[in-house]
């Protein structure tokens, strides 16, 4: 286990490697990727059966800021290797979740900087791996609404006044919707082009990114 690596991260990488190998892909973890945008080691490097396509999967387990994930993604784009950023579904996340017809929902979720960046890169989608169940979940974020109760009172002139009775978007929380669970054999690994995009907060590089799709 690498220095600073959690047990959950190591288990997540093992699940992904073994799952893709079982489907006939080449797959290994901690593979060095050389790039003019900066060399790095891919958590998982997946190779197609014909050896013509490669994808990097980063199972993120530690907090990183926008500039770090942007730099790493730019390096993969420069190397011509589509990257898929993936979260790790922790026990706490599962404990906080409610079951829905399509999967799970975490209603008061504090989105981490890297998640905000990665889901923007991947067209508002972010996959999570559950190392315990060896499953994958497709995540999407929506606004968390806080209901402001209606109140009423009488002013100095005796007139009735009221406030509240509406919902507002939380600045602190989002709602994380998780569709699943899926096994890797139920998904297809591909790639998609996206153009560069910038906002006052985010800078997304242009290039080919990796995508998982439900078969």
N, C-alpha and C positions, 0 to 999 in steps of 0.2 A: 504494500500500500504506500502511495506517495506521501511525502510529508504534508501534513495539514489536510489530508483527504479523510472524509468521513466514511464510516462503514456503509452508510446508505449510498454514497456516491460510488464506491467500489462495487456494491451489489447492483446498482443501476447499470453500470458499464458492463458488468458480466451478463446481466439479463439481455441487454441489447446485442452484445456480441454473439451470444449463444443463439438468440432468436433468429438473427439474420443468417448465421451459419447454417441453421437447420433448414433454411429456405434455399440454400445453395449459393448464397453470396460469400464472398471473401469478407472477413470482418475481424478486426483486432483493435485493442485499445492502446492508448498512449503511442500513437504513430506520428513520427515527425513529418511535418508538412513544410517544405521549403517554398518561400515566397518572397518576391521583391517588396511586398508590403509588410514583411516581418515574419520570421520563422516561428512556428509554434507546434505543439503536440496536440493532435486531435484526441478527444476522449475516446471516440469510436470512429474508425475509418472503414467505410463499407465499400466494397468493390463489386461491380456487376459480374455475372457469371462469365461474360465474354471478355471481361477485363477492360472494357472501353469507357466505363463510367465509374466515377468515384464520388462519394458523398461523405461529408464530415458531420458527426453528431456531437454536440456539446451538451452534456447533462450538467446543468449549472447547479452547484450546491453551496456556493459562498456568495456573499453580496459583492457585486461589481457595479461601478458607475457607468454612465453613458459613454464616456470617452474610451473606457477599457473595452467594452463590448463592440463599440464601433471600430476600434483599431483591430480587434481580432477578426471581425467579419470582413473588413477591408483586406486583411491578409489572405483570407480564404478566397475572396473574389479575385485577387491578384494571382493566386495559384491556380485558378480555374476549377476550384473544388466547391460545389454548392454546400452550404452549411445549414444545419437545422439546429436551432437552440431549443432545448427541452428542459422543463422543470422536473423536480423530483417530488412526487406526491408523498408527503410525510404523514406519519400517524396523527399528528395534531390536525392537519388539514382534513383528514378523513373523519376525525372526531368532531370537527366543527361543521361538517357537511350535513346537508339534509338530502334524503333520497328523492328523486324526481322520476317521472316516467322515462326520461332519456338518460339518466345518470345521477349526478350529484350537483348540488348547489351550495356554495359557501357565500352567505349573504353579507357578512361583514368581513371583507378581505382587504388587507392592506397590500396593495400592489407594490412590488419592489421595483426599483429603477430598471434593472435589467429586463424584468418581465414587461414593463411598459414599452421599452425599446424593442424587444424581440417580437412582441405581438404586433407592433406597428410594422416591422420589417416583413413579417409573414402574413400580411393582409388580414390583420385582426384575429389571428389564430395562434394558439400556443399549446403544444402538446406536453403532457406530463407522463412520466414513467413511474409505476408503482413497483419498487423492488421486491416487496413482500409477495404480491400476487402475480408478478411477472406480466403485468398488463399495461396498456397505454390508454390515455384519456385525452380527448380533444377539448381544449379549454378556450373559452371566449369570455370577455369582460363586458359587463353592462353597468350602468349607473346604479349605485345604491341609494334608494330613496328613503328619506327620513320624514315621517309624518309629523306635522306641527298641529297639535290639538287646537281646536277652536275654543276661544274664550270670549266672554262678553262682560261688559261692565257699563255703569252709568256715569256719564260725565257730570261736571258741576252744574250744568243747566238741566240735568235730568234726562238728557238724550242717551239712548242705548248705543254703545259702541262695541265693536267686535274685532277680533284679529285671529289669525291662524286658520285652521281648516284646510290646509293645503300640504303638499309634499314638496320637498326641496332635495336637490342632489347633494350628497355628502361629499365634502372635500377630503375627508380622511379615508373613507372606505369605498371599495367597488364590490360588485357581485361577480364571483367567479362561477361560471357555468361549465360543468364538466360532462361531456358526452362519452359514454362508454359503459363498461370497459371493453377494450379490444385486445386481441392477440396480434402479434406482428403479421401472422399469415393472413389476417383479415384486411391488411393494409397494403398499399403499394407505395414504393419510394420513388419519387421522381424529382423534377426540378422545374423551376419557373423563373422567367426573367422579370425583374422589377427595375424601374428607373430610379435614379437617385432622387431623394426628396429631403427637404430641410424645413424646419420650423424654428421659432425662437428657442425651442427646447431640444429637439431631436435633429440628428443628421444621419440619414440612412443612405448608405452607398448604393450605387447602381450595380447590377450584375445578376448572375444566376444564383438563386437560392434553392435549397432543398425543400421538398414538400412531401408530407404524408397525406394520402388520400384513402378513403374507405372504399374497398372493392365493391 
